[in-house]
Structure formats: C-alpha cells, structure tokens
Amino acid sequence: MPGYGEIDTEYLQTLATTAPDDDGPVWMVNLMSYKERAEYADGRATELTGRQADDAYTPLGPLAAVGAEIVFAGDVEDQFLGEAPKWDRIGVVKYPTRAAFIAMQEREDFQQAHEHKEAGMAETIIIGGQPLEVPTAPDPVEWADVPHPPTDEDGPYMMVHVIRFHEQDGATATPDHMEAYQNVAGSVAVPNGVRIDGWFSAEGTIVGDGRSWHQVRFNSFPSRRAFMAVATDPERLEAHSEHRDAAIADTYALGVRARINGLAASVEATG
C-alpha cells in the first residue's frame, strides 16, 4: 500500500479486467493533500515541499504515452464543507480506457517518477468517474452580464462537490431530496452565471481512506463573489437545510482556482 492512502483492490480488479468491448473513457478525480516537507523513502536530504515533490512527479510523458490527458487542475482556495484532511489541489485526468490507466501504472518511467508522489503526498482520494446527465439552463447568462462578473482580482471560481448520499441503490441515482434542492439552488445560481462543467458518477475509489462516494460535481462561477451571493441566498439556505442535508451523508465542498480547465470539453468530446 502507498503511504498516502488505501488501494481498493476490488475496483483495481475491475479496471484491470474490463473487456475491451465494454471499456471506454474514465475520468480520475484526484484530491490531494501535501506534506509540509517532502520525505523520500531513501532518506535523502531535500528542501522540497510536498507540493514541489508532487510537481516533480507529474507524469506528463507516461500520460501522453497511454493517450491520457490532464483536463482539470487547480488549487483549493476554500474548504467550505468536510473535515480533515485539508485538501490543497484538485486534478482530473481523462484516460481513453480503463486499460490505459492500468497500462500507465505498469510503465517503468511512471514507476520511477512515483517516488516523488510518495515523498510529497500526505493523503489522496482518487475517484474513477463517468459523466452524468446534467440540468441545462434554458437561457444561459453571459458572465459579462451577471451581478458579480469576473475581474483580474476575482476570476473564475470552481466549486467541487464530492458527495456520498445516504443509503441508496446505484451510484448514478440522485435522491429526491437532492433533486428538490437542485431546483431551488439552480433558480438562484443561474442568474449568477453558474455553469456545469461536469457531474460524474463514482464507479469506484481506486485510492482513498476506505470511504465510498457517489458523485463528484464541478460547477463554475464567474467569480468567488458570485458563488458567495448564491451561498448566502436565504431561499437556497432554506432548501439546503430542508433537502440537501437530508440527502447527503458525507461531502467535501471545495472552492478551487483552476490553472487548467478543459473539463467540459473533455465530456462533450465523448458525446
């Protein structure tokens, strides 16, 4: 087992044995929490922070070799919901197939780079996701026309929600209480410029802390101010208390500033 989490061997077996005719793209959502100082297994002296060690790990060559790409990467600015750990960064890699994910793990160049991840990462959760059908706004609002448009000081702001619902059948099913909350929240969020970049059902958690998850949602706002206008709206707060809390058993709500965001395009490209 790596030092930064537990491997779900059952999901690993699923990834490794999916028949080619049944295989297809998978989005690996990575939540990352770093050590303050990198710690290498061989005891070498280093001045690298955990984040810098992870930067050294970033396996761009192996990813490209198996046809995968980083479609989202950003730093966590706010952790609104969810206890420890404190997450530092979110990344999403789209693999063309589950077999490609396994093939990358077996590459020598990936294995050599992995020492940097082991040195820098305190904890991680890696969730394999499949795109969900999402609500569509009848008349999307241009960000230039919203009450809190993006500025140089406060630009696009991504809200990432990692969700486990109360007991239910199937990872893709959204409980009625959550549907009711979405209807109210959407009526407030749409005028403030919300865009859904991707909602994913969790088919498995390849690395984590033993918890299972149902969905991961990426909702972008023109600014943090726009999100806060939605978050503090009285109607949304009432629906949150009545419906969202009734639907959700465990969650992280993370405000992220993206450095790479091709998430929506990566979903659209799959059809």
C-alpha angles and dihedrals in degrees: 000000000000118000094243101059151337122281115228099224093190093057090042088057090050091052092047098047105038107131114245092241090055097041127100144137121335127188113217109206112202124199109191132196116181136213114243089236127022115251117199121204092232091057095242118166112252140170092201120122118224090257092052091050090052089050088055089051097052099127101213094151096050091044092053091046092060094040096255128135140191105247099174135023130161147144121255110242099172134022103198099168133022132058127243137006102064104223118223105183142012124209134175124198121191114212119195090226140358087248088060090057090053092045091056092053089056096051116109094221090054093048091050092052093046093080088074092055091049090050096049108032120088097178137349141181117203115190124188109220142191122201117262126210106259135203114263125215112233092218112022112209119233112239091233088062101048124103092249109033124182117278135183089261097042113028134163113335124199122207112206117195120191107192140191113182126209111272112311142148114265134004094249098054116102113207119242091246090057091049090052091050092048091054092056096039091048092054088058099037100048095064087049091057104257116172126190107226093178143332117201136193112223111239091179147331108242094186126018147102099290097277121122125218135203107199145006118204129194114197118174126207129192090241143350087256089059092052092048090052088058095041093054097042108124094222092052092046091054092050090047091056095043103039115008094052089049092053103043126071098176135003151159120215110193130181108213136186106213124222092178122026119170093130099117092046091049090056094044091050089060092053 
